[in-house]
Every structure is written in structure tokens, then in C-alpha cells.
Amino acid sequence: MTELRDAALDSRAWPFEEARRLVKRFEKAPPEKGYVLFETGYGPSGLPHIGTFGEVARTTMVRRAFEAISDIPTRLLCFSDDMDGLRKAPTNVPNREMLTEDLNLPLTRVRDPFGTHPSFGEHNNARLRAFLDAFGFEYEFASATDYYRAGRFDAMLLRILEKFDAVMEVMLPSLGAERQATYSPFLPVSPKTGHVLQVPTLERNLAKGTIVYEEPDGERIEIPVTGGNCKLQWKPDWAMRWMALGVDYEMHGKDLIPSADLGRKICRAVGMPSPEMFNYELFLDGDGQKISKSKGNGLSIEEWLAYASPESLSLFMFQKPKTAKRLHWDVIPRTVDEYSQHLRAYPEQDLKARLTNPAWHIHGGNPPADAMVVPFSMLLNLASVTGAEDKATLWGFLARYAPGASAQTNPGFDAAVGRAVAYYQDKVKPTRVFREATAQEQAALADLAARLRGWEGEASPEALQDEVYAVGKDHGFENLRDWFKALYEVLLGASQGPRFGGFIALYGVDETAALIERALKGELVEAA
């Protein structure tokens, strides 16, 4: 344990850098509550998306890194702001008109358009928890509705009421003139309509713990700020949560930097500490636009898992959190193969290298052995040339290539085979574009086919790759990348692909020769 801690204290992996920053928070004394509290926040006005998962995954990575260098217990709270009013109906849900009728109600009182839960907020909370549970995250779930109604925020809400003017001094400069005229940090929940109202606070009574506001119909109502009768605007609410719960660490997207700064100022105004913060870059869709849970323009958790493992998704989250990344279909195969490469490297690495290996952070220091018999990209290309519609097609080739592997002895790889077939059918097959070979390429392809027909050596990926290289050089390809690109475009209908020697070994020497001969006759272009 001492060796691990010493190595972790010097590791340049970003979760360890964050953990060391958090350790400094408690140099003078451990937290009075007896544990370090990590928090992630979730607004359930739309369906959970990969960004939500990423925040929990990354926070967990920092938590595990902290536990490697500190003996202070930790907790992770996944907090849902499900008492917020629904301000607009998401576009990617059924029965959208139902949600339109329930605008301004707390999310836990908005009817569930899916018809599976008592409310839309509870439906989305369940979707989030189901995935987090399936992935094995260690966390505690918290509902704003439950916390407000149970009085768990009452003391801090009264403190905010006491510091009302100081909070307003923080918030008003961040608002436009029109919004300033009506702004209040307190949002009363109307006893008449149940709506979460955005109205001015007309009077405050500190002794009674109440505010006075005006209903849309003009009636003035006095209401307690406690007991779930009011909630806070989300920026003051975020800060209030930090103070009420004693949050020590929280992440947020780059777009929330101004909001986090306001939260810290509110904490100072109230006289309470704020957590250590980490901001990450946003995910972009295929067109380079920010993904949005209301638009549904990014990959969903379910969509990623249809084609790749949860661990590959964790790797995507681990990599360069400060860099904006495209979250599109085409990143999946590369990420799956990179995850496999990290697993294979781990056993041979020393402790220092292991602590920078993403596999350590994805698996909390105990990564499994790699299950991939061949790279995922190779499976996709095998599926492409065979037109695979099921796993059995690919296993017919795999059993010959790796006799010791089977679906029964390697269920992890068998799952990857199934995902590769699904990815090919959904994402590769509809986009394949075959082309005719140029005169130079035709001569080289004919030569390669002839050499494969007369192949007598060991059909190893390395030997076959050398032969492919030799053909490219013999036919005057100054840049061998152009030769390999031609192989992919003419034979596979794609602009890039696997190491071709490995592909030949997997698909078969005679089978590859036959594929080339079909291409030279124009059959692949005609079939496409």
C-alpha cells in the first residue's frame, strides 16, 4: 500500500492530479462530517445521455485515485434536481403534448409520457439509476423533491433567507435589466396550481421564515421557504446544496463555469466553504455541435452499448477531459480497440506506468485480462466482406484463425462479435462505397492475388503483411499508404481498415485471393 501511495503521489494521470488537489483541502484537519463527499448533479428535464454518465464515471475515477492516497472515507452522491419546473417539452419523447400541458409543474409532478412511472422526473431518474447500477458504480442517489420535502435543506434555506440581500448582490449583475426587475432566488410552489413560479419576492419575514409573493391572478400569498413550499433558482440552489450537504468535490461542463463562479460567490456571501471544482470540455455531435439532452442529438447510453462495451465508454470519458471531442458513431471502433490495447499492455507495465494506464482508472486498480482475440476493427472488416448477419458467420472464420477460442470459453469476445455484426449492419453496410481500381492498382492487385494463390509459407499476419508491403513497393507506390488505401476502398468499400496481413490471416489466404479477383471483375462495385 505504501508503494502504491508513493507512486500515486507522483502520477501525472489527471485523476491523481485532482486527488492530490483534494487532499490539500484537508491538510489541517479531516472533514468534520467524517468523510469526503463527491457530488454529481443531474437535471432530469430530458432523457439521460452520455454526458451524464461521463460525469459520474470521471468523478468515480477521481474518487478512486483519492482513496489510493488518503485514508479518509468517501461517498458519492448523484443528485437529481427533480423539483425544478418543466420549462419546455423535450422533442425526443412520446406524448409531447402531455408534457406541454404540464409545463411549470415540478418534474416529479409532470406526468410520465412513457406511462411507466408516476412522473416524468421519476422515469428519468429510474433510467439514470438503472444504467449506473448495471455498470456497477458505487453511489447514493438523492432526489431534490425528497430532500426539500423532508426538510433536509430547511436550515440552509433559512440562512439564504437571512442573507437574501447578499445573494441578490451576487446574482443581479449576472442578469439582464428585465430579469433583474423580477428576480428572486426563491421560487414558490403555488398552492393553487402546483406550478414552480418565477415571481418577485415582495416581503420577507425572518422570524416566521416566510416570503410574500403575488400569484398570476393577483392574490398575494405568504408561504414558508421550508418544507418543500419553495425551491431555489438553480444557481443559488447549486450553492445551497454544496453548503447544506458539505460537498467537497464536483465536476461540471465548461459551459457552467460562470454558474460555478456565482455559486462560489454565494457561498462566500453566506459564510460557507465551496467545493473543489473541475470543469471538463463538452461533447460534440457529428456536425461539431454541443450535444443536448433536450434535442437528443448525441449518442445515447443505449446506442453506445449496442455496439461497444461499457468499459470502452469509460475509456472515452477518461481521455483528455479538457479537450472537446466528437461523440459520434465513428469513434466507437477506435475506442474499443484502444481499450483492448490498454488491457494488453497492463500486465507488463511497472507500477508507475500502470497508474497512468486508463485501465487502472476504469477498473479501480484491478483491470481484467483482455478478451479480444482479434481487434474490433478486424471484426468489422470481416463482417463487411462476408456480409455477416449473425455471429455464427464470423465464428466460422474465427474458429479457424484461433482454434482455442469459442463463444463458450470467451463470452466477452463473443459479445464483441455480436456487437460488431450489429455495427456493420447499422453503420457500415449502408455507407460502403466501392470503387474500380486504377491501372496501377489493378496490376498490383492481380499480382497480390497470384502470390496468395501460390502461398506456401505460414499464414501468419506478419508474413502476409510483409508480402502486401512487397507488392506495393514492386508496383511503384511511392507512399505505401496509397496502396493500403486502395486495398480498403476497392476491396472493403471504406477509406481505412485493419493491418491487411492480419485481415488475410483471419479471412483466409484463398478467400482473400478470391475477393481480389471479384473486385478486378467489377463484381464488388456492381453488387454495391
N, C-alpha and C positions, 0 to 999 in steps of 0.2 A: 504493500500500500504506500509506503514511503517513497519507493522508486517511482510509482505511478504519479504520486502527487508532485514530486520534484520535476518529472518530465512535463506534467501538465502545466506547471507554473511557468515553463519556458515555451510552451507550444504556441505557434503562430496561427493555429486554426482559429477562425473567428469566434466560435462558441467559447473557447478558452479565454480569448481576449475579453469577451463580455463577462465571463465568470470572474475573472480577476478584478474587473472594474466593480462588480457587485460585492466581492469580498472586502474591498476597501471601505464600503459603506458601513461595515461592522467591525472596523479595526479597533475602535474604542470600547465597544460593547456589543454583545449579541442582541437581536431584536427582543423587546420585552414580551411580545406575544409567543416567543419560543420557537418560531420557525420563520423562514424566508418565504414570502408569498409572491408567486409569479401569477400574473393575470393575462388572459386574452379576452378581448371583447368581441361581441358578435351582434349585429343588428338584423334581426330576423324579419325584415320587411320584404325580403326576397329569398329565393331558394339558396341553400348553402352552396358555395362554389370553392374552387381550388384555393383561392386566396385565403379563405377561412382556414382550410386545412393547413396551408403553409404557415400561418401564424402559430398554430398550435404545435406543428412539427418543429419549427425553428425555436420556439420558446422551450420546448422539451429538450432540444439539443443543448441550449444554454443551461437549463436546469441540471442535466446530467453532468455537464462539464463542471458546474459549481459543486456538485456533490463529490466530484473527484478531488477537489482541492479544499473542501470545507466540511466540517463535521456538523454544521447547523442543519437541522431538519428542514425540508422544503415541502411546499404544497403548490399545486397548480389549480387555479380557479378559472373555468371557462364561463364567462358571464354573458348572459343574453339580455340585451336591452329591450325586452319584450313588452314593456309597459308603454313604450313610445306610441304616439298616434300614427296610424297609417295615413301618410300624406298623398301618396299616389299608388295606383294599382300596377303591380308588375305586369309586363307584357308577355311573360313566358309561363303563365299559369292558366288552367281551365277556369270557366265560370268567372271571367274577369269582371263582368257586370255586377256580380255579387260583391266583389271587393269594392267596386266603385260606390255601391250603396252604403258600405261600412266605413267610408273614409272618415278619418279623425277619431275613430274609436281606438282604444289601446289594442295592440296586436293580439293580446290574449283574449280580446272580446270580438275581434273580427272573425266572421265565420270562415271555416276552412273550405276553400274552393275544391279541395280534393275529396272532402267528405270522410276523412279518416280520423280526425281528431276534433276535440271540442272547439278549437280555434286555429286560425292561421299561424299565430305565433307558436302554439304548441306543436303544430305539424312541422314547422321548420326547425324547431328545437329538436324534435324527435329525429328528423333527417340528419341533423348535425351529430347528435349523440350516437346514432346507430353506426355511422361511419367511424367516429372516434373510438367507439367500443370495439368494432370489428378490427381496427388497426392495432388495438392494444395500448392506446395511450392511458397513462395514469393521470387522472384529473378528477376534479369535482365540478359538477355543473351547478350554476346558480342562475335563478330567474329574477329579473328586476321586479316583476309583479309580486313574487313571493316575498322578496326582501322588503319592498316598500310596505306591503300589507301587513307583514309580521312585525313591523316596527324596527327592523334592524338598522334602518337609516335615520330613525327619528332624532337621535341626539345630534347627528351632524346636520340634519335639515334645520333644526332649531339654531344651530351655530351659523348656518348660512343665512337664516333669517336675521340673526343678530348682526351679522356682517354684511347685510344687504347692500348698503351704500358702497362698501369697499369692493364687493363683487361687481356692482354696476360700473364702478370706475374702471375695472379691468375690461369688462365686456363692451361697453358702449363705443369706445374708439374703433372697435373691430367691425362695427355695423354701419350701414348707410343711414342717412338722415331720417328716412321714412321709418325704417325699422327701429331706430333709436327711440322714436316717439312712442312706440307701443311695447318696447321690450321689457320683459321681466324674467328673471331666472326661474321663477315658479310657474308651472303650468297646472292650473286647477283642473281636476277631473269633474266635469259638470254633473251635479246630482240630478239634473233634468234629462240630459241626453246621453250621458256617459262619455261625451267627447273630451279629448285632451285639448284644452283651449289655449290658444296663444293670445293672451289678453294682458293689458297692463295691470300691475298691482296698484290699486288705488289707496289702500290703507294697510298698515301693519300693526299688529298688536303682539309685542314680545311677551307680555305676561300671559296671554292666552295661547300664544303660538299659532296665530291665525293671520290670514290676509283677507282683504276685501277686494273683489273684482266685479265686473259687470258682465252678465250673460248677454248673448247676442240679442235677446229680446228686451234688453234694457234693465232687467232686475239686478240690483246689487246684492251680492251674496258674500257672507263671511264663512270661511272654510279653514279647517286646520291644515297646516302644511305637513302634518304627520299622518301615519296610519294608512297611507296609500290614497289620501284625498288630493294630494298634489304630487307631481313629479317635477324634476328639474329639466330645463333645457339641456340638450345632450352635452354641450361643452362644460357647463357647470356640473352636470351630472357625473361626467367622467372624473372630474377633480374630486367631487364629493365621495365617489366610490373609493378612490385612492386613499382618502383620509379616513373614511369610516371603516374600511377593511384593513388598512395598513399595508397597501400594495407596495412591494419593494422593486418589482421589475415588470415592465410591459413594453411590448413592441407595437409599432404602428407603421402604416404606409407613409411614403414620402408626402402624399397629398394632405396628410393630417399634421404635418409639422407645425403650422400656425395654430391649430387647435390644441396641440400638446403644449405649446408655449403659453397659451391662455390658461390652460389647466394648471401649469406650474405657478403662474402669477396668482391664480385664485388660491392655491394652497398657501402661498406666502401671505396673501391678504388675510386669510383665516388664521394663520399662525401654525400651519401644519406642514410636515415634510411631503415632498412629492417623490415618486419612484425613480429609479434609474430607467432611462428610456433608450430604445434602439429603433431607428427608422430604416425601413427597407424600401427598395425601389419597387415600382408597380409592374404587374404583368401586362403584356400587350397581346392583342389578338393577332390574327394572321395579317391584318391590314395596318398593324402598328398602333392601334387604338387601345386605350385603357379598357380592361375588362370590367364589366359591371354586372352585379347580381340581378339588377332590375332588367337590363337589356338581354342578359343571357348570351352575350357574345363571346364568352370564353369557354374553354373546355370545362365540363363539369367533372366532379369526382368520379361519377359513374362512367363517364365516357373514357377517362384515362384508364380506369381499371378494366374496361372491356378489352384493352389492348396491351396492358402492361401491369406489372406488379405494384402494390403499394410502396414497396421499398424503392422502386425506380422513381416514383413520385417524390419520395423523401429526398432522394439524391438531387432531383431538380430544385427542390427548395433549399438544400444545403449550398448549392453552388452560387457563389457571388451574389449574396443577398442585397448588396448595394448597387447592383447593375440591373437595369431594366432588361427583361428577357421576353422574347416571343413565346407565348404559351399556345402553340398550335400543333396540329396533328404531326407535322414532320419532325418535331423534336422527340417524339416518343421512341422510335427505334434506336436513335443515337444514345438516348439516356439509358435505355435498357442495357445496351452493350457496355456503356461506361460503368454502370453499377456492377456488372459481371466482372469487368476488368479490376475494379477496386477490391472485390471479394477475392479474386485470384491472387492479387498482389499481397494481401494482408498477412498470410502465414509466414512469408519470407521476410517481412519487414521487422526492423528493430522497434523498440517501444516509441522512440521519438517519431519515427515515420508512421507508426500505427495511429498515433494521436492526431496526425494531420490527414489521415485517410478518412474519407467520408463514411466508410463502412463502420468505423468506431462510433461515430456520432449518430448514425442511423439506427444502430443496434445497441446503443448504450454500453459500448465496450465489449460486446460479445457477439461479433458477426458470425453467421453460419458459413459453411463451405459453399462454394459456387456450384449451382445446379446445372448450369448451361453446358450442354455437350458441344454445341456449335453456337456462334453468335446469332442474335436475333435477326440481324440484317441478312444473314445467310439463310435463315428460315424463310424470310420474306421472299428472297430471290428464288428459293426452291419452290415455294408456293406459286410464284409467278410462272415459272417455266412448266410446272406440272398442272397449272390451273386448279390447284387443290381446293376442294370444297369441304374437306373434313381432315381430321388429324391422321386418319389411317393412311392417307396418301403420302404424307410426309414421313410417317414412321416406316413405311416400306423402304425408303432410301436411308433413313437414319439407322435402322437396324443393321444394314449392310455396312455403313460407314463406322458405326460404333457398336459392335455386336453385344457388348456388355450392358448397353443402355436399353431400357424399356419403360413403358408407361407405368408399370407396376413398381419397378425398382427406383424410378426417378420421377415422382409425381410433380415435383416443382418444375422440371423441364417439360413434362407432359402438359402442364398448364400453359407454359410459354408457347408450346407448339400450337395449342388451341387458339391462343391469342394472336399468334402470327397468321393463322388461317383467317381469323376474323378481320385483322388489319388488312390483309391482302384483298379480301372480298370487298371491304367497305371503302378502303382508301387508296389502294394501289391499282386494282383492276380497272376502276372507272377512269383512271388518269394516265394509263400507259399509252405511250406514243412510240411506235416502232418506225424506223426509217430504213431506206435502202442503203447499202454500203457504197462508198466511193470506189473508184477503180483501185486505188492503193489498198483500201480496206478489204476489198473483195479478194485480192491476191493474198493478203496476209491471212484472212480467214480461211481461205482454201488450203493454204499451207498448214495452218494450225489444225484443221480438220484431218488432213492427211497424216500429220505427225501423231495425232491422237489415235487414228485408226491403226497405226503401226506401233503403238506404245507397248513396250515390253518390260519397262522398269517398274519399280514400286510406285503405286498410285498415291504417293504422299503429297499433301498440299504444297510442301516446299519444292519438291522436284517438279511438280506440274507448274508452279508459279515461275520457276526458272525457265521452263520451256516457253511459257507465254511471253516472258521478257525477251527471250532469244528471237522469237518470231517477230516481235515488234522492232527489234534492232535490225534484223535481217531485211526488213521491208522499208527501212528508211524513215521510221518515225523518230524525228529529232527529239521530240518531247514525248516520252512514253505515256504521259498522262493522256495524250490524244488517242493513243492506241487503246488504252483501257476504257476511255470514254466511249470509243467506237464499239467496243465489245458490249458495254452496258446498253447503249442506245439501240444497237442493231439486234442484239440477242435477248435483252431483258425489257426493252421499252422504257428505260429510265436513264437519267443522266449520270447516275453514280451507282455504285454497288460494292460488293464484298471483294476481298482478295480473290482473284479469279482462280488461282490454283486451288484454293480451298473449296471454291464452288465446284470445280471439276471433280475433285475427290469425293465430294458429297453427292453430286448429281450422277456421277459415273462418267468414265472416260468415253466409252462408246456412245452414251446418251448425249454427251456434250458435242461430240463429233456430228451426231445426227441433227442436233439443234442447229449447228452452224450450217449444215447442208440445207436444212429447211429455210434458213434465213437467206442463203445465197440464191435459192429458187424463188424468193419473194413470198413464201408462204406465210411468214410471220406478219408481214405488213398486210397481206390480203386478209388473214384471219382477224386482225385487229380492226 
